[in-house]
């Protein structure tokens, strides 16, 4: 992997990726012709992705204020995330296009200023309560913005006819370690019953590497691996975008090899997000 995106020394790179993906998102929404276009997110148009970004960005800012007061409420869990985010996005359909875009850009500017002001001690040592995941180090929140702006820009381009598009390699590379955390916390416990296996993940490119995953007792864990010869299946992603979009259930990417039954179980292991 080119850099460790969780390390404070990567802050400038991470924030540059946020700005880059945000600019691509703005490029789509600033065109009035795109406002009512359907996206890859079922039931959402471009206007709803703007509503979603208002909802989450203003939510982060509110949670930041709570954290400064020492308030760290527990998360409500990822299982209800899709339903709650849908409510938040659709509730903002009443805004005009100009109002919605102005509100998003104002919240985003404030959010970026907050990120830019983070010290090394705050990057990994100051916790903010995410509504679904609970208390997290602040370094997670720029990554969440990359996920939102990056993946949702892809969603909009998909709706505009770019079905084979990929995320930028640097964007997807920065997100790779966060996808492992996402998988860890989205295991469908019903699907995982009785599953006891190991499989490999291999990602090409400068942001890539290879890892060994263990699934047992409903738990998903991952570690770097030099040798994948003893695993039951290997999922090979030729571009980090393929892994990220697979983790976000936009595509079923990667070339799978090994035991067909293990491959089937891995592909069905995670609940909808």
N, C-alpha and C positions, 0 to 999 in steps of 0.2 A: 504494500500500500504506500502511495506516494508520501502522505503525511498522516498523522493521527488527528482526525478532525475534532476529537474531544480534548486535545491538549490546548492550553492557552496560547501556545506558540502558533497555533493554526487559526487564531481568532481573525486575523486580517483576511485570510483565504475564505473562511466560512462566511464572514460578513460580505465579502465581495460576491460570493455565490448568491447570497440572499438578494443583493441589489440586482445582480444580473437576471435572476429568475423573476424578480418583481417587475423589472423593466419589460420582460417578455410578456408577462401577464397584462401589464398596462397597455402594451401595444395592441393586444387583442381587444380589451374592453374599451379602449379609446375610440374604436371604430364603431359608430352607431349601428352599422349594418349587422354587427355580431350580437347585439344585445339579447335577442330572443332565439338564438341558435341553440339547438339541443347539444348536450355534451355527453361524454362517456359516462358521467355520473347519472344513473337512472333517475328520471324525473326532474333533473336540474338543467336549466338553461344557463347561458353565460351570466345573466343577471343574478341567478341563484348562487353562482360561484363567487360573485362579488359580495352578495349577502353573507355567504359563509365566511369569507375573509374578514368582513366587518365584525361578524359575531366572534370569531376566534381571536382576532387581534385586540379588539376592545376587551375581550375576556382576559387575555394575557395581561393587559395593562391594569385591569382591576385586581387581578391576582397578585400582581407585583406590588400594588399599593397595600394589599392585605399582608403580604410577606414582610414589608417594611414595618408593619405594626406587630409583627410576631405571630400572625395568624396563618396557620397551615392546616386547613381542613383536609380530611381524608378524601381520596378520589372515589368516584361512584362506579368505577370499573369500565373496562373497554367493551364489555358485552352490550352496553346500552349506548355506546358512542354514536353509531350510525343513526339511530332513532332521534337522539337528542340534537345532533348536528343538523339533521334534516329540519327539525322544528325551528332551530335558530335561523337557518338560511331562508326558509319560506316565510318566516314572520317579517322579513325585511322587503318582501315584494312590493309593499305599499310605497316604498321610496321611489321617487323619480330617478331616472338614470343619472342625471346630473348630481342629485343629492347623494345617491349611493356611492358614486365614484369619488366625490369630494370627501365624504365621510371616511371611506376606506383610506384614501391617500393621507388624510390628516392623522388617522390612527396609526398608519404604517410609519409615517415620519416620526411620530413620538416613540414608537416601538424601536425603530432603528437608532434613535438618539440614546435610548436606554441601553441597547446592546453595545453601542460604541463606547459608552461610559463605563462598561464593566472592567473592573480591575482584575488582576490575576487571582487574587484571593476570592473575589466574588464569582469568577467564572466557574469554579468547581466547589466553592465553599459556602455560597449563599443559596438557600433553597426557596423555591416558589412552588405553591401548590397548584398543579395542573388539575382541572376539574375532573378528569377521568382517571388519571394516574397517581394523583396525590403529590406529595413533596418530591421535587426533582431539582438537581443543581441547575443553575441558570443556563449552563452550556447547552441544555436540551432545547431551549426555546428558539434560538436561531436555527437549529436543525429542524424544528417543527415548521418554521416559516419557509425553509427550503423545501420541505416535503409539500407544504400547501401550494406555494407558488410554482414549484417545479412540476409536481404531478398534476395539479389542476390546469396549468397552462397546456400540458400534454392532453388533458381531457378536452379542453376547448379546441385545440388543433385537430383532435380526433373528430369532433363534431363538425369541423370545417372541412373534413375530407382527407386529412393526413393520417390515414390509418396505420401506416408503417413507421411513423415517427419514433425517434428515441430521445430520451433525456440526454442532455449534454454529458459527456464522459466525466468531467470534473464534478458536476452536480451529483450524478449518480454515485461517483466514487466517495464523495463526502458523506453520502447517506448510507453507505454499505453497513457500517457497524450498528447503525440505528435500526436497520432492517432485521438484524439478528435479535435485537431487543424486542422489536415488534413481534417477530415470530414466537419468541419466548413467552410473551404475554397474551397471545391469541390462539393458543392450543385449545381446540374443541375437546373438552374432557370426555364427551361421549364417543367421539371418533377415536380418541387415544386409548380407550379401554383395551387392555391386553396387548397393546403395541410395545414391543421391545426390540429396537433395531438401531443400527448405526448407518449413517449415510454421509457422503462427502459432498461438499460444495466447492466448485472450482470456478474462479472468475478471471478472465484474461485481462491484459492491459496493465498500465502502470498503477492503477488503483486496486488491482486484483490480488489474488492469493488463493490459498486453498485451506479448507477447514473441515473438521470432522464433527458431525452432529450426533448426539446420543438422544434417543427418545425412549423414556422408560418411566413407568408409573405416572403418566400424564405430564411429565416434565420434559422440556426441550432445552438442551444445553449444547454449547458450541465451543471449540477450541482450535487454534491454528494447528495444521497438520502438514508434515513433510511427506507422509506416505498415506495414500488412500487405497492401498491394495487389499486391505482387510475389511472394507465396509461392504454393506449389502447392495448399495446403489450409489451412483455419483450423478450429480446435477451440474452440468458444465454450461456456464454462461459466457458467451463470447464477448459480451459487452455488459458493463455493470448496470446499464439501464434495464437490461432484461431481468436481472435479479430484482431491482427495485420495483419495476412494474408488476412482476410476479408477486412480490410480497404484498403489494397493494391490490392484488387480485384484478388488475387490468388486463393481463395476458397470462398465458401459461407458457412461460419462457424456459429456456434451458434445454439442452440435449441430455436426456436421461438414459443411463445405461445401468445394467445390473439386473437384480431380481425384479421381475415385473410386479409381483405382489408387494414388495417393499416400495416400489415407485408409486403404486396405486395408493398405498397407505399414506405416504408422505404428501402426495397431492391433495388428499382429503383431510389433512390433519388440522386445518385452521378454520375458525369460524369467520363468518362474513364481517367485514369491517366497513 
